């Protein structure tokens, strides 16, 4: 497929590691691979395509395994962090490239950080949005989360087979309205970030009420786009993404021997000051993490008033930070 440098976004499927993945791409030049989080898709990067392509980069956003228009392997244990790193690594080659800059948001950030750590030969630079690099690579063991946040902590709630799957798939429009608003910097009380916790006897949907009005950065057309991406999986629309959470303990077992490894390629970290992740890590601890884990950190960018959905809530600032980082990599 031939793409015009500044043409419209093109869509196709690429098979890697036996899994059929949907990719959206625009532009020509050095590869920038965009990795979304939960519960998103390639569409979460909609604002970054044109500016990065116009700046001379080949921009590719993938629906990661289990998500949106990509294939959902049936087995829960097919969603370990090593599988996801394998997908990102193989995708670079499947796109005909030797190296890429990885940009990951939310769950996409651990994929990007870990890929950069394990395969620095493939990664020119790495940017993490919202989630910083962790010594455990992905989220820490669930026992630790239980001790800190209780049984209702969302990562633990998501472990229950079929429960969150059914809740979230019941009404896709409502789910995306609730979650995107509920994790944003516009939600009530956002200036005091708190973790998502489900009280006993309640459902996850109860913790994220549906907004009467969407914030300015999110339109009904955006909601429709996410719904269209997820609709083909029916009642299992979110099962693939939830299976990432169901491998947290397995990831810690598989990657235990790698604890202590650091990200040795140039890096960028971007987060909103109203991000829910900030409720799980103190400012002091975050600073120490970045100092330890990313010795070649180019910049740390904090977005005032922004919540968890960085590249959607603050597209201009995120794009500017990425372009600055790319110029740094290109000398």
SULMO-V511123 format. One record per pair of residues at least 24 apart in sequence whose C-alpha atoms are under 10 Angstrom apart, sorted by the first residue. I is the first residue (numbers start at 1). GAP is how many residues later the second one is. If there is no record, write none. Layout:
BEGIN
I:GAP + I:GAP
END
This chain:
BEGIN
2:24 + 2:25 + 2:26 + 3:24 + 3:25 + 3:55 + 4:24 + 4:49 + 5:24 + 5:45 + 5:48 + 5:49 + 5:50 + 5:51 + 5:52 + 5:53 + 5:54 + 6:43 + 6:44 + 6:45 + 6:46 + 6:47 + 6:48 + 6:49 + 6:50 + 6:51 + 6:52 + 7:43 + 7:46 + 7:47 + 8:41 + 8:42 + 9:37 + 9:40 + 9:41 + 9:44 + 9:50 + 9:51 + 10:50 + 11:49 + 11:50 + 11:51 + 12:50 + 13:49 + 13:50 + 13:56 + 13:57 + 13:58 + 14:48 + 14:56 + 14:77 + 14:80 + 14:81 + 15:55 + 15:56 + 15:72 + 15:75 + 15:76 + 15:79 + 16:49 + 16:70 + 16:71 + 16:72 + 16:73 + 16:74 + 16:75 + 16:76 + 16:77 + 16:78 + 17:66 + 17:69 + 17:70 + 17:73 + 17:74 + 18:53 + 18:55 + 18:69 + 19:45 + 19:46 + 19:47 + 19:51 + 19:52 + 19:53 + 19:54 + 19:68 + 20:43 + 20:44 + 20:45 + 20:46 + 20:49 + 20:50 + 20:51 + 20:52 + 20:53 + 21:41 + 21:42 + 21:43 + 21:44 + 21:45 + 21:46 + 21:47 + 21:48 + 21:49 + 21:50 + 21:51 + 21:66 + 21:70 + 22:39 + 22:40 + 22:41 + 22:42 + 22:43 + 22:45 + 22:46 + 22:47 + 22:48 + 22:49 + 23:37 + 23:38 + 23:39 + 23:40 + 23:41 + 23:46 + 23:47 + 23:68 + 23:72 + 24:25 + 24:35 + 24:36 + 24:37 + 24:38 + 24:39 + 25:24 + 25:28 + 25:33 + 25:34 + 25:35 + 25:36 + 25:37 + 26:24 + 26:26 + 26:27 + 26:28 + 26:31 + 26:32 + 26:33 + 26:34 + 26:35 + 27:24 + 27:25 + 27:26 + 27:27 + 27:28 + 27:29 + 27:30 + 27:31 + 27:32 + 27:33 + 28:24 + 28:25 + 28:26 + 28:27 + 28:28 + 28:29 + 28:30 + 28:31 + 29:24 + 29:26 + 29:27 + 29:28 + 29:29 + 29:30 + 30:26 + 30:27 + 30:28 + 30:29 + 30:67 + 30:68 + 30:69 + 30:70 + 30:71 + 30:94 + 30:296 + 30:300 + 31:25 + 31:26 + 31:27 + 31:28 + 31:29 + 31:61 + 31:64 + 31:65 + 31:66 + 31:67 + 31:68 + 31:69 + 31:70 + 31:71 + 31:93 + 32:25 + 32:26 + 32:27 + 32:28 + 32:29 + 32:60 + 32:67 + 32:68 + 32:69 + 32:70 + 32:71 + 32:91 + 32:92 + 32:93 + 32:94 + 32:294 + 33:25 + 33:26 + 33:27 + 33:28 + 33:29 + 33:55 + 33:58 + 33:59 + 33:66 + 33:67 + 33:68 + 33:69 + 33:70 + 33:71 + 33:79 + 33:93 + 34:25 + 34:26 + 34:27 + 34:28 + 34:29 + 34:30 + 34:54 + 34:67 + 34:68 + 34:69 + 34:70 + 34:71 + 34:74 + 34:75 + 34:78 + 34:93 + 35:25 + 35:26 + 35:27 + 35:28 + 35:29 + 35:53 + 35:67 + 35:68 + 35:69 + 35:70 + 35:71 + 35:72 + 35:73 + 35:74 + 35:75 + 35:76 + 35:77 + 35:93 + 36:25 + 36:26 + 36:27 + 36:28 + 36:31 + 36:67 + 36:68 + 36:69 + 36:70 + 36:71 + 36:72 + 36:73 + 36:75 + 36:93 + 36:275 + 37:26 + 37:27 + 37:30 + 37:67 + 37:68 + 37:69 + 37:70 + 37:71 + 37:72 + 37:73 + 37:74 + 37:92 + 37:204 + 37:272 + 38:29 + 38:67 + 38:68 + 38:69 + 38:70 + 38:141 + 38:200 + 38:203 + 38:204 + 38:206 + 38:207 + 39:28 + 39:29 + 39:67 + 39:68 + 39:129 + 39:136 + 39:137 + 39:140 + 39:141 + 39:187 + 39:191 + 39:198 + 39:199 + 39:202 + 39:203 + 40:24 + 40:27 + 40:28 + 40:65 + 40:66 + 40:67 + 40:136 + 40:140 + 40:186 + 40:187 + 40:189 + 40:190 + 40:198 + 40:201 + 40:269 + 41:26 + 41:27 + 41:28 + 41:29 + 41:184 + 41:185 + 41:188 + 41:189 + 42:25 + 42:26 + 42:27 + 42:184 + 42:187 + 43:25 + 43:179 + 43:182 + 43:183 + 43:186 + 43:269 + 44:61 + 44:178 + 44:181 + 44:182 + 44:265 + 44:266 + 44:267 + 44:268 + 45:60 + 45:265 + 45:266 + 45:267 + 45:270 + 45:274 + 46:176 + 46:265 + 46:266 + 46:269 + 47:264 + 47:265 + 47:267 + 47:268 + 47:269 + 47:271 + 47:272 + 48:263 + 48:264 + 48:267 + 48:268 + 48:270 + 48:271 + 48:272 + 48:274 + 48:275 + 49:270 + 51:265 + 51:268 + 51:269 + 51:272 + 52:267 + 52:268 + 52:270 + 52:271 + 52:274 + 55:268 + 55:271 + 55:272 + 57:266 + 57:269 + 58:42 + 59:42 + 60:32 + 60:35 + 60:42 + 61:42 + 62:26 + 62:29 + 63:166 + 64:24 + 64:44 + 64:176 + 64:177 + 65:175 + 65:176 + 65:179 + 66:167 + 66:170 + 66:171 + 66:172 + 66:173 + 66:174 + 66:175 + 66:176 + 66:177 + 66:178 + 67:162 + 67:163 + 67:166 + 67:170 + 67:171 + 67:172 + 67:173 + 67:174 + 67:175 + 68:158 + 68:159 + 68:160 + 68:161 + 68:162 + 68:163 + 68:164 + 68:165 + 68:169 + 68:170 + 68:172 + 68:173 + 69:159 + 69:160 + 69:161 + 69:162 + 69:163 + 69:164 + 69:168 + 70:159 + 70:160 + 70:162 + 70:163 + 70:170 + 71:162 + 71:169 + 72:161 + 72:164 + 72:165 + 72:166 + 72:167 + 72:168 + 72:169 + 72:171 + 73:167 + 73:170 + 74:165 + 74:166 + 74:169 + 75:165 + 75:168 + 76:163 + 76:164 + 76:166 + 76:167 + 76:168 + 76:169 + 76:170 + 76:171 + 77:166 + 77:167 + 77:169 + 77:170 + 77:173 + 77:174 + 78:162 + 78:165 + 78:166 + 78:169 + 79:161 + 79:162 + 79:163 + 79:164 + 79:165 + 79:166 + 79:167 + 79:168 + 79:169 + 79:171 + 79:172 + 80:58 + 80:163 + 80:164 + 80:165 + 80:166 + 80:167 + 80:168 + 80:169 + 80:170 + 80:171 + 80:172 + 80:174 + 81:26 + 81:29 + 81:30 + 81:33 + 81:34 + 81:56 + 81:57 + 81:163 + 81:166 + 81:167 + 81:169 + 81:170 + 81:171 + 81:173 + 81:174 + 82:29 + 82:32 + 82:33 + 82:36 + 82:169 + 82:172 + 82:173 + 83:28 + 84:24 + 84:26 + 84:27 + 84:28 + 84:30 + 84:31 + 84:160 + 85:25 + 85:26 + 85:27 + 85:28 + 85:29 + 85:30 + 85:31 + 85:33 + 85:34 + 86:25 + 86:29 + 86:33 + 87:24 + 87:28 + 88:24 + 88:27 + 88:34 + 89:26 + 89:27 + 89:29 + 89:30 + 89:33 + 89:34 + 90:32 + 92:30 + 92:31 + 93:29 + 97:25 + 98:24 + 98:25 + 98:26 + 99:24 + 99:25 + 99:26 + 100:24 + 100:25 + 100:26 + 101:24 + 101:25 + 101:26 + 101:165 + 101:166 + 101:224 + 101:225 + 101:228 + 102:24 + 102:25 + 102:26 + 102:165 + 103:24 + 103:25 + 103:26 + 103:164 + 103:165 + 103:166 + 103:219 + 104:24 + 104:25 + 104:26 + 104:27 + 104:165 + 105:24 + 105:25 + 105:26 + 105:27 + 105:165 + 105:166 + 105:203 + 105:204 + 105:205 + 105:206 + 106:24 + 106:25 + 106:26 + 106:171 + 106:202 + 106:203 + 106:204 + 107:24 + 107:31 + 107:32 + 107:134 + 107:137 + 107:138 + 109:24 + 109:28 + 109:29 + 109:160 + 110:24 + 110:26 + 110:27 + 110:28 + 110:29 + 111:26 + 111:27 + 112:25 + 113:24 + 113:25 + 113:149 + 113:150 + 113:152 + 113:154 + 113:180 + 113:181 + 114:24 + 114:147 + 114:148 + 114:149 + 115:148 + 116:146 + 116:147 + 116:148 + 116:149 + 116:150 + 116:151 + 117:141 + 117:144 + 117:145 + 117:146 + 117:147 + 117:148 + 117:176 + 117:177 + 118:140 + 118:143 + 118:144 + 118:145 + 118:146 + 119:144 + 119:146 + 120:143 + 120:144 + 120:145 + 121:144 + 123:141 + 123:142 + 123:143 + 124:141 + 124:142 + 124:143 + 124:202 + 124:205 + 124:206 + 125:138 + 125:139 + 125:140 + 125:141 + 125:142 + 125:143 + 125:171 + 125:172 + 125:173 + 125:200 + 125:201 + 125:203 + 125:204 + 126:137 + 126:138 + 126:139 + 126:140 + 126:141 + 126:142 + 126:143 + 126:168 + 126:171 + 126:199 + 126:200 + 127:139 + 127:140 + 127:141 + 127:142 + 127:143 + 127:170 + 127:171 + 127:172 + 127:173 + 127:194 + 127:195 + 127:198 + 127:199 + 128:139 + 128:140 + 128:141 + 128:142 + 128:143 + 128:172 + 129:139 + 129:140 + 129:141 + 129:142 + 129:143 + 129:172 + 129:179 + 129:180 + 129:181 + 129:182 + 129:189 + 130:139 + 130:140 + 130:141 + 130:142 + 130:143 + 130:145 + 130:146 + 130:147 + 130:148 + 130:172 + 130:177 + 130:178 + 130:179 + 130:180 + 130:181 + 131:138 + 131:139 + 131:140 + 131:144 + 131:146 + 131:147 + 131:177 + 132:136 + 132:137 + 132:138 + 132:139 + 132:145 + 132:149 + 132:154 + 132:155 + 132:157 + 132:158 + 132:161 + 132:162 + 133:129 + 133:130 + 133:136 + 133:153 + 133:156 + 133:157 + 133:159 + 133:160 + 133:161 + 134:125 + 134:126 + 134:128 + 134:152 + 134:155 + 134:156 + 134:158 + 134:159 + 135:120 + 135:121 + 135:123 + 135:124 + 135:125 + 135:126 + 135:127 + 135:154 + 135:157 + 135:158 + 136:112 + 136:115 + 136:116 + 136:117 + 136:119 + 136:120 + 136:122 + 136:123 + 136:124 + 136:125 + 137:114 + 137:115 + 137:118 + 137:119 + 137:121 + 137:122 + 137:123 + 137:124 + 137:125 + 138:107 + 138:109 + 138:110 + 138:111 + 138:113 + 138:114 + 138:117 + 139:106 + 139:108 + 139:109 + 139:110 + 139:112 + 139:113 + 140:108 + 140:109 + 140:111 + 140:112 + 141:106 + 141:107 + 141:108 + 141:109 + 141:110 + 141:111 + 141:112 + 142:103 + 142:104 + 142:106 + 142:107 + 142:110 + 143:106 + 145:135 + 148:132 + 149:46 + 149:47 + 149:48 + 149:131 + 150:47 + 150:48 + 150:49 + 151:46 + 151:47 + 151:48 + 151:49 + 152:44 + 152:45 + 152:46 + 152:47 + 152:48 + 152:49 + 152:50 + 152:51 + 152:52 + 153:42 + 153:43 + 153:44 + 153:45 + 153:46 + 153:51 + 154:41 + 154:42 + 154:43 + 154:44 + 154:50 + 154:53 + 154:91 + 155:41 + 155:42 + 155:87 + 155:90 + 155:91 + 155:93 + 156:41 + 156:42 + 156:89 + 156:90 + 156:92 + 157:39 + 157:40 + 157:41 + 157:46 + 157:47 + 157:88 + 158:46 + 158:81 + 158:84 + 158:85 + 158:86 + 158:87 + 158:88 + 159:83 + 159:84 + 159:85 + 159:86 + 159:87 + 159:88 + 159:89 + 160:82 + 160:86 + 161:78 + 161:81 + 161:82 + 161:85 + 162:73 + 162:74 + 162:76 + 162:77 + 162:80 + 163:40 + 163:41 + 163:76 + 164:39 + 164:40 + 164:41 + 164:74 + 164:75 + 164:78 + 165:70 + 165:71 + 165:72 + 165:73 + 165:74 + 165:75 + 165:76 + 165:77 + 165:78 + 166:69 + 166:70 + 166:71 + 166:72 + 166:73 + 167:36 + 167:37 + 167:38 + 167:68 + 167:71 + 168:36 + 168:37 + 168:67 + 168:68 + 168:69 + 168:70 + 168:71 + 169:61 + 169:62 + 169:64 + 169:65 + 169:66 + 169:67 + 169:68 + 169:69 + 169:70 + 170:64 + 170:65 + 170:66 + 170:67 + 171:56 + 171:64 + 172:51 + 172:52 + 172:54 + 172:55 + 172:56 + 172:58 + 172:59 + 172:62 + 172:63 + 172:65 + 172:66 + 173:37 + 173:47 + 173:50 + 173:51 + 173:52 + 173:53 + 173:54 + 173:55 + 174:31 + 174:35 + 174:36 + 174:37 + 174:49 + 174:53 + 175:30 + 175:33 + 175:34 + 175:35 + 175:48 + 175:52 + 176:34 + 176:46 + 176:47 + 176:48 + 176:50 + 176:51 + 177:31 + 177:32 + 177:33 + 177:34 + 177:35 + 177:36 + 177:37 + 177:41 + 177:42 + 177:43 + 177:45 + 177:46 + 178:27 + 178:28 + 178:29 + 178:30 + 178:31 + 178:32 + 178:33 + 178:36 + 179:26 + 179:28 + 179:29 + 179:30 + 179:31 + 179:32 + 180:28 + 180:30 + 180:31 + 180:34 + 180:35 + 180:38 + 180:43 + 180:127 + 180:128 + 180:129 + 180:132 + 180:133 + 181:27 + 181:28 + 181:29 + 181:30 + 181:32 + 181:33 + 181:34 + 181:37 + 181:126 + 181:127 + 181:128 + 182:25 + 182:26 + 182:27 + 182:28 + 182:29 + 182:94 + 182:125 + 182:126 + 183:25 + 183:91 + 183:92 + 183:93 + 183:94 + 183:123 + 183:124 + 183:125 + 183:126 + 184:31 + 184:88 + 184:90 + 184:91 + 184:92 + 184:121 + 184:122 + 184:123 + 184:124 + 184:125 + 184:126 + 184:128 + 184:129 + 185:30 + 185:87 + 185:88 + 185:89 + 185:90 + 185:91 + 185:119 + 185:120 + 185:121 + 185:122 + 185:123 + 185:124 + 185:125 + 185:128 + 186:28 + 186:29 + 186:30 + 186:31 + 186:88 + 186:119 + 186:120 + 186:121 + 186:127 + 187:24 + 187:28 + 187:87 + 187:120 + 189:85 + 190:83 + 190:84 + 190:85 + 190:86 + 190:115 + 190:116 + 190:117 + 191:82 + 191:83 + 191:84 + 191:114 + 191:115 + 191:116 + 192:81 + 192:82 + 192:83 + 192:84 + 192:86 + 192:87 + 193:80 + 193:81 + 193:82 + 193:83 + 193:84 + 193:85 + 193:86 + 193:87 + 193:114 + 194:80 + 194:81 + 194:82 + 194:83 + 194:84 + 194:85 + 194:86 + 195:80 + 195:81 + 195:82 + 195:83 + 195:84 + 195:85 + 196:80 + 196:81 + 196:83 + 215:98 + 216:97 + 217:95 + 217:96 + 217:97 + 217:98 + 218:94 + 218:95 + 260:32 + 260:33 + 261:31 + 261:32 + 262:28 + 262:30 + 262:31 + 262:32 + 262:33 + 263:27 + 263:29 + 263:30 + 263:31 + 263:32 + 263:33 + 263:34 + 264:29 + 264:30 + 264:31 + 264:32 + 264:33 + 265:29 + 265:30 + 265:31 + 265:32 + 266:28 + 266:29 + 266:30 + 266:31 + 266:32 + 266:33 + 266:59 + 266:62 + 266:63 + 267:27 + 267:28 + 267:29 + 267:30 + 267:31 + 267:32 + 267:33 + 267:58 + 267:62 + 268:26 + 268:28 + 268:29 + 268:30 + 268:31 + 268:32 + 268:33 + 268:53 + 268:54 + 268:56 + 268:57 + 268:58 + 269:25 + 269:28 + 269:29 + 269:30 + 269:31 + 269:32 + 269:33 + 269:52 + 269:53 + 270:29 + 270:30 + 270:31 + 270:32 + 270:33 + 270:40 + 270:41 + 270:47 + 270:48 + 270:51 + 270:52 + 271:29 + 271:30 + 271:31 + 271:32 + 271:33 + 271:35 + 271:36 + 271:37 + 271:38 + 271:39 + 271:40 + 271:47 + 272:29 + 272:30 + 272:31 + 272:32 + 272:33 + 272:34 + 272:35 + 272:36 + 272:37 + 272:38 + 272:39 + 272:41 + 272:42 + 273:28 + 273:29 + 273:30 + 273:31 + 273:32 + 273:33 + 273:34 + 273:35 + 274:28 + 274:29 + 274:30 + 274:31 + 274:32 + 274:33 + 274:34 + 275:28 + 275:30 + 275:31 + 275:32 + 275:33 + 275:34 + 275:35 + 276:31 + 276:32 + 276:33 + 277:30 + 277:31 + 278:29 + 278:30 + 298:26 + 298:27 + 298:30 + 298:31 + 299:25 + 299:26
END
